[in-house]
Amino acid sequence: MRLLLDTHTLLWWLANDPRLSAPARTAIANPRNDCFVSLASCWELAIKSSLGKIRLAKPVERFIPDELAANDFQLLPIEFRHVARVESLEFHHRDPFDRLLAAQAQADKLTLLSADELFDRYGVKRVW
């Protein structure tokens, strides 16, 4: 399975946070699954870190590459086709990062790992 981790899912996985659901934890831990982290999530983390809303163990420029490598996660770039797809999405989410994640999950046929049930309205497969 090809999985796209929502930003909170990534953080909860890295922190071994009990808020991460058992199905999501199992899916990430399964070596047969490919786990992706969107560049949109990296951007969101950089913004939230700069605003002091989250504290990362190190600057985002080191945190993201180190954690991707340590967890065998792949970076999902933002491509024009992802951005263009956002235009046709209904406004279930006002958050631009979530809208882009939904567009990427649709375009690349990824299963989204997220606690956010609003993603279901976009017709993407979601595990939680």
C-alpha positions as CSV (number, residue, x, y, z in Angstrom):
1,M,0.0,0.0,0.0
2,R,1.1,3.6,-0.7
3,L,0.5,5.8,2.3
4,L,0.4,9.6,2.7
5,L,1.0,10.7,6.3
6,D,-0.9,13.8,7.4
7,T,1.2,16.2,9.3
8,H,-0.2,15.2,12.7
9,T,0.3,11.6,11.8
10,L,3.9,12.1,11.1
11,L,4.5,14.0,14.4
12,W,2.6,11.4,16.4
13,W,4.5,8.5,14.8
14,L,7.8,10.2,15.6
15,A,6.8,10.9,19.2
16,N,5.3,7.5,19.7
17,D,2.1,9.4,20.7
18,P,-0.8,7.3,21.9
19,R,-3.2,9.5,19.8
20,L,-1.9,7.6,16.8
21,S,-4.4,4.9,16.1
22,A,-3.5,1.3,16.1
23,P,-4.4,0.8,12.4
24,A,-2.3,3.8,11.4
25,R,0.6,2.6,13.5
26,T,0.4,-0.9,12.0
27,A,0.2,0.5,8.4
28,I,3.3,2.7,8.9
29,A,5.2,-0.1,10.6
30,N,4.5,-2.6,7.8
31,P,7.6,-2.8,5.6
32,R,5.5,-3.7,2.6
33,N,4.0,-0.2,2.6
34,D,5.6,2.8,1.1
35,C,5.2,5.9,3.3
36,F,5.2,9.4,1.9
37,V,5.4,12.8,3.5
38,S,4.2,15.6,1.4
39,L,6.3,18.7,0.9
40,A,3.2,20.5,2.0
41,S,3.5,18.9,5.5
42,C,7.2,20.0,5.6
43,W,6.1,23.6,4.7
44,E,3.4,23.4,7.4
45,L,5.9,22.3,10.0
46,A,8.3,25.1,9.1
47,I,5.6,27.7,9.5
48,K,4.3,26.3,12.8
49,S,7.9,26.0,14.1
50,S,8.7,29.6,13.2
51,L,5.5,30.7,14.9
52,G,6.3,28.7,18.0
53,K,3.2,26.5,17.7
54,I,5.4,23.4,17.7
55,R,8.9,22.6,18.9
56,L,11.0,20.3,16.8
57,A,14.1,18.6,18.1
58,K,16.2,20.5,15.5
59,P,15.6,23.0,12.7
60,V,13.2,21.8,10.0
61,E,16.0,21.8,7.4
62,R,17.7,19.0,9.4
63,F,14.7,17.5,11.1
64,I,12.8,16.5,8.0
65,P,15.7,14.9,6.1
66,D,16.9,13.1,9.2
67,E,13.5,11.7,10.1
68,L,12.7,10.7,6.5
69,A,15.9,8.8,6.3
70,A,15.6,7.2,9.8
71,N,12.0,6.0,9.1
72,D,12.5,5.1,5.4
73,F,9.8,7.6,4.4
74,Q,9.8,9.2,1.0
75,L,9.3,12.9,0.3
76,L,6.3,13.6,-2.0
77,P,7.0,16.7,-4.0
78,I,4.3,19.2,-4.9
79,E,3.8,19.1,-8.6
80,F,1.7,21.4,-10.7
81,R,-0.9,18.7,-11.3
82,H,-1.4,18.5,-7.5
83,V,-1.9,22.3,-7.3
84,A,-4.2,22.3,-10.3
85,R,-6.3,19.6,-8.8
86,V,-7.0,21.7,-5.7
87,E,-9.0,24.1,-7.9
88,S,-11.7,21.4,-8.5
89,L,-12.0,20.3,-4.9
90,E,-15.0,21.3,-2.9
91,F,-14.4,23.4,0.2
92,H,-14.7,20.7,2.9
93,H,-11.4,22.0,4.2
94,R,-10.4,25.7,4.5
95,D,-6.9,24.7,5.4
96,P,-4.7,25.0,2.3
97,F,-2.3,22.2,3.5
98,D,-5.2,19.7,4.0
99,R,-6.6,20.6,0.6
100,L,-3.3,19.9,-1.1
101,L,-2.9,16.6,0.8
102,A,-6.4,15.6,-0.5
103,A,-5.4,16.6,-4.0
104,Q,-2.1,14.6,-3.8
105,A,-3.9,11.6,-2.4
106,Q,-6.4,11.7,-5.2
107,A,-3.9,12.3,-8.0
108,D,-1.4,9.7,-6.8
109,K,-3.9,7.1,-5.5
110,L,-2.5,7.2,-2.0
111,T,-4.1,6.1,1.2
112,L,-4.2,9.0,3.6
113,L,-3.3,8.3,7.3
114,S,-5.2,11.0,9.2
115,A,-7.6,11.4,12.1
116,D,-9.4,14.1,10.2
117,E,-12.7,12.6,9.0
118,L,-13.3,15.6,6.6
119,F,-10.9,13.9,4.2
120,D,-13.6,11.2,3.6
121,R,-15.7,13.8,1.8
122,Y,-13.0,14.0,-0.9
123,G,-13.4,10.3,-1.8
124,V,-9.8,9.4,-0.8
125,K,-9.1,6.2,1.0
126,R,-8.3,7.0,4.7
127,V,-7.0,4.8,7.4
128,W,-7.4,5.7,11.1
